Amino acid sequence: MKRDALFEVENNIFKRIWVVVPYFIAVIICILAAIPVFSNSITQDEAFSVVLVRKNMAEMIKDASADVHPPLYYFLMMLVKGALHGRESLLAYRLLSCAGTCFNLLLIGATMIRKRWGIMTANIYIIFFGLTYYTMEHTVIVRMYTWGTFFVTLASLLALKAYEEEKIKYLVICGFVTLAAMYTHYYALLAVFLVWAFLLVVAAIRKRKLIKGILLTGILIVIGYFPWLGIFIGQTDKVAQNYWIQEYLFGDMIRAPYIMTEIAALPGVGYGFQILVFAMFFLAIIRKKYILIISSAIVVGVLVISSLYSVLVQPIWIARYFYILWGLVSIVVAVVIGEKYSLFSIIPQIAIIILLSFYGYFYGSEIPIAFGDTISGPPEHVASRRLGENVSGEGVLWVKYVYYNYSRKVLAILYTVFFVISFLCLETIYVIYLQKKH
């Protein structure tokens, strides 16, 4: 009897520790991704963002409408600037972008995914999404991509929660998050449109009592987006006439996972991740995981729509836009790998986690990274061309965008995470073995 009680106490203690692990991993990755926030070198697109929020609200919206992105991220930048009493801070703007990644890892990965699919799935999601090359690269960029990814992934999970629990409050919350996504990036708009389309179709087949709530929330979303709708149509017409993106090739769409994950330190690793993503999509279909099939369909749907527009009207595809969908891709990968079908399923799960941690180490070790042509001079010089102003370009020094080099201490942290994850996974096997034996 004492032995049984002792085992129960040990098991409960382990469970409490195990629940904290996703948060621990997420915090470590957030710190790693945020290291370059102190950099003062900016890209042309970042300079455009900085200059845009120097204006008042009306001028900002006017100039944003002349660009090809919605204004929410710029509005958030203005809030940050207002909180600093009008002082411009590149560090604060970078931390704003970092917040999108941190919310994704902590709120979506360590909390929502953990509660819905379990701790192992949460760990895989956090590491797969967090250590991806594009996540590390875009976390500190003064642009809207981290927030677009967060809103799309959150809206998808809230739609799932509304469907499973049949509660209107989740539909309403999902509606607000959907509007945030639509006002952040147009690829996010396409993604959440497909989320609601699939939700409506599935509800019509299986849970018809949700249809009324879905339609009413949809109407509210349209009303909420109505102020920007005319500008969106105007921007679409502008893009159809002239846009800077080069000719589109269908191979670019197929190679998207490769582009998200390829690193110079491990040539060809991107192809391995591309095969992994395609394999997970295939396994989701084979195992009839309808939630994952719909998630995959949303990703493919956005790619198909953007591809058709690129071929028939004007190219609008660029690799970094695919990052808006990376949260959904990561969910598919994490759930397929993380679900336990037998005691032996944990072995490939551990292998995947170790490989992803190993990949993250090599990514960190190849810093500094050249990130295109940028300036070290005033942001207005590089942004002026995008704003249609006449500037001579004097005083602009073109340099390589170089992140702060990771110190050995940071690499030591990566190694620590690597060994801690390995130890905890092995401990999980031991606990499962004891439970089976008991």
N, C-alpha and C positions, 0 to 999 in steps of 0.2 A: 504493500500500500504506500509506504514511504517512497519507494522507487517510482511509482506512478505519479505521486504528487510532485516529486523532484523533477521528473521529466516534463510535467505540465508547466511548472514554473520556468524551467529553462526554455521551453518552447515559446511561452508568452514573452519572455525577455527578448528572445531572438526576433520574434515578430515585430516587437516595438522598435528594435534597432533597424530591422530590415525596411520598415516603412520610411525611415529617415533617409535611407540611401539615395532614392531618386532626387531628393532636395539637395543632398550633399553633392552629387554629381552635377546637378544643374548649376549650383552656385559656383563650383570650380570652373565649369565651362564658361559661365558668364564673366568671371574674372579674367580668364584667358582671352576671351573675345574682346573685352573692354580695354585691354592694355594699350592699344594705339590711340585712345581718346585724346592724349596730350599732343598728338601731331598737329602742327600748324600748316601743313601742306594740304592743299585741296584740289580736287578735280574740277573740271569745267562745270559739270552738273551741280556739284556742291556749291560752287561760286554763284551759280544762278539762284540756288535756294537762299544763300546768305543775302544776296543783293535784293531779292524779291521781298524779304520780310523787313527791309529797311523802310519800306513804304507804309502808308496807312492802309487800313483794311480795304477801302474801295479800290485803291490803286493796285493793291496786291491781287485782289480778285480779278481785276481787269487784265493785268499782266499774266496771271495764271491762266486765264481763259485764252490768251494768245498763245500759250504753250499747249502741250498735249497731255497734261495730267490734271486731275481734280485738286482742290485746294486744301484738303483737311490737314495734311502734313505741314503745310506752310502756316496754317492757322495755329497748330500746336507749337510751331517755332515762335510765332508771335506771342503766344502765352508764356513761353519760357523767357523770351526777351522782356516781356512785361513784368514777370516775377523778379527779374534782375534790374528793375527800374529803368528799362530802356537801354541797358548796357549790352553790347554785342559780345557774345562769348562762343567761340567755336567749340570749346570744351563742353559747354552746356548743350549745344546742338548735337554733338556726338553722343552725349549721355542720353538725350532724347531718343536717338536711334537705337542705342543699346537697350533702352527700356523695352522696345518691341521684342527683341530677342529674349530678354530676361522673362517677360510675361509669358512668352511662348513656352519656354522651358519649365518655368515654375508653376504657372497656372494651368497650362494645357498638359504638359508632359507629366510633371510630378504630382499633379492633383487630379485633373479630370480623367486622363488616360489611366492613371493608377487605379482610380476608383472603378472605372468601367471595365478595364481589361487586366488589371493586376500589376504587381510591382515589376516583374521581369519585362513585361511589355513597355512599361513606362521607362525603365532604364534604357532599353534598346532605342526607343523613340528619342530620348534626350541625347544619347550619344550619337545616333545616326544623324539627327537634325543638327545638333549643336556642333559636331566636329566636321561637318561638311565644309569644304573649301569656301563655298559661297556664303555660308553663314558667318564664318570667321572674317571674311573679306568685307561683307556688307553691314556687319553689326555697327561699325563706327562711321559708315558713310552718311553724310548729311543728306539723305534722300528717304523716300517713303517705303522702301522695300520691306524692311523688317516689320513695320506696322501693317502693311498690306497682307503679308504672310500670316501674321497673328490674327487679323480680323477674319480672313477667309477660313482659317482652321477653326477658330472659335465659333464662327457662325455655323459651320458644318456640324460640330459636336453639339451645339445647342439645338439645332434642327433634329438631330438624332435623339437627344434627350426629350424634346417636346413630343416626338413620335412615340417613343417607348413609354413615357410616363403619362402621355395624353393630358398635359397641363398647359393651359393657355399662357401662363406667365412665362414659360420658356419660349413660346412663340413670340411674345412681345419683346423679350430680351434679345432674342435672335433677330428680330426686326431692327432694333437699334444697332446691333453689331453689323448687320447687313448694310444699313445706311452708311456706317462708318467705313466699311470696305468699299462701297460704291464711290464715296467721296475721297478715297485714298489713291486708287489706281484702277485703270479700265480693265486690266486683266482680272483684277479682283471683282469688278462688276460682272464680268462674264461668268466667273466662278460661282458667285453667290446666286446669280440668276439660275444657273443649272442646279444649285443646291435646292432652291425653292421649287423648281420645276419637277425634280425627282421626288421631293417631299409631297407635292400635290398628287403626282401620279400614284405613288405608293399608298398614300392615304385614301385615294379614291378606290383602290383595290382592296385594301385590308382594314382601314380605320376611317370610315366615311364621316364619323362624327367630328373629325378634325378638320374637314374640308372648309366649313364655315369660318373657323378661326384662321386657317391658312389664307383664305381669300381676303378676309378683313385686314389681316396683317399686311398682306400684299398691297392692298389699296393704300394703307397708311405709308408703306414704303414708297410707293409711287408719288404720293402727296409730298412726302419728305424730300424726294429727289427732284421734284418739279422745278424748284428755283434754278437748278443747274441743268435741267434737261435741254433747254434751248442752247446753252453754251456747249453742251456735249454734242448736239447735232451739228452746230457750227464747227466744232473741232473735227468732227468726223469728215465734214465736207472739205475742210482745210487739208487734212491728211490725205484725202482722196486725190487732191490736186497736186500736192507737193509735200514730200516727207523725206527726211534725211537718211532713213534706214536703207541699206543697200539691198540688192536683189535677193529674193527669198529662194531657198532651196529646201525641198522636202526633207532632205537628209538632216537639216538643222534641227527639225522637230524630233527626229528619232534619236539624235545624239544629245538631246537635252540633259539626261542624267549624267552622261560622260562629262559635259561641260561643268556641271555643278560640283563634280568630285575630283576631277583630274588635278594632280599636283606635280610640280617639276621634280621633286625628290623621289617620287615613285612613278616613273613614266609608264603609262598604260593602265594604272590603277583605276582610272575613270571608266575604262571598258569593263573592268570587273564589277564595279558598282552598277553600271548600266545593265549588265547581265543579271545582277542580283535583283534590281528593280523589276525588270521584265519577268523574271522567274517568280517573284512575289505576286505580281499581277496575275500570272498564270495559275499559281497555286490557289489564290483567292477564288478563282473561277472553278477550279477542280474541286475544291472543298466546299463550294457553294456558300461562301461567306458573303451574303448579299450586301451587307454594309460596306465591305471592302470593295466589292464589285462596283457599287454606286460611286464610291470615292474615286476608284480608277476611272470610271466613266466620266466623272466631272473633269478630271485632269485631261483625259483624252479629248473630251468635248471642247474644252477651251483651246487645246492645241489645234483641233480640226477647224474650229471657227476662225481662229487667227490665221491658220494656213490658207483657208479658202479666201479670206479677205486679202491676204498677202498676194495670192496668185491672181485673183480676179480684179482687184481694185488697186491696192498699193501695199508694198511690203510694210508690215507693222511688227515683225518678229525680231526680237533681239534676245540673246540668251538670258540676260539677267531678269527679264520679265517672267521667265519660267519659275524663278524663285518664289513668286507669289503662290505657286501651287505646291511648293516643297513640303509644307506641313502635311498635306493630304497624302503625298507620296510616302512620307516618313511614317504615317499612321498605318498604311498598308504593309510596309516592310516590317514595322514593329509588331503588329498584331499577328501576322502570319508566322513570324519567327518566335514570338513570345508566348503564344498559346501552348499550354502543356497538353499534349496528347497521350504521353506516357512518361514514366520515370526517366526514360532515356532521352526524351525530348530536350531536357535541360543541357545535355552535352553540346549539341550544335548551338544552343543559345549562348552558352559560355564562350564557345569558339568565336561566334559573331561579335560578342562584346569585346573580347580580347583583340580581335582583328581591328575593330573600329577604334579602340584605344590606341593600338599600335599605329594605325593610320593617322590619328590625331597627333601622335608624337612626331611623326615624320613631317606632317604639315607644319607644326610649330618649329621644327628644326630648320626649315628652309627660309624662315623670315631672315632678312627683309625681303619684301616682295615688290617688284616693279608693277605699278598699277596705272599704266598709261601716262600720257603727257599731262602735266599739271603746272600750276604756277606757284611761285613763292611770293609774288607781289600782291597788290590789292585785288580782292575778289571782283570788283566792278569791271576791271579790265577784261577779264576772261568771260564774264557774264554778259558784257555789253552786246556782243554779236548775237546772242540768243534773244536779247531784248530789243534788237533792231536799232541800236544807237550807233552813232559814228564816233569811233575811238581810234586814235592813231596806233595804239598798242605800245606806246613808249613806256619803258619801265617794267615791262613784263618779262620775267625770267622763267623760261620753260625748263622744268626739271622733272626728274622721276619722282613719283609718289612713293615714299619709303616709310613703312611702318617702323615703330620703335622695335629694336631688336629684342627678342625674348632673352631674358637672362637665364643663367644656369639654374637659378632657383625656380623659375617658372617651369623649365623642363623637368626639374626634380619633382614638382607638383604633378606634372603629367605622369611621370613614372609612378608616383605614389597612388594616384587614381587608378592606374593600370593594375597595380598589385592589390589594392583594396578591393576593387571589383572582382578580381580573380579569387581572392580569399573568401569574399562573401558568397560568390557563386559556389565554390567548393563546400562552404559551410552549409549552403542550401541543400546540396546533394546529400551531405551527411545527415541533416535533419530529416529529409525525406526517407533516407535509408532507415533511420531509427524509428520513424513512424510506421514504416512498412513492417519492420521487425517486431515492433511493439504490438 
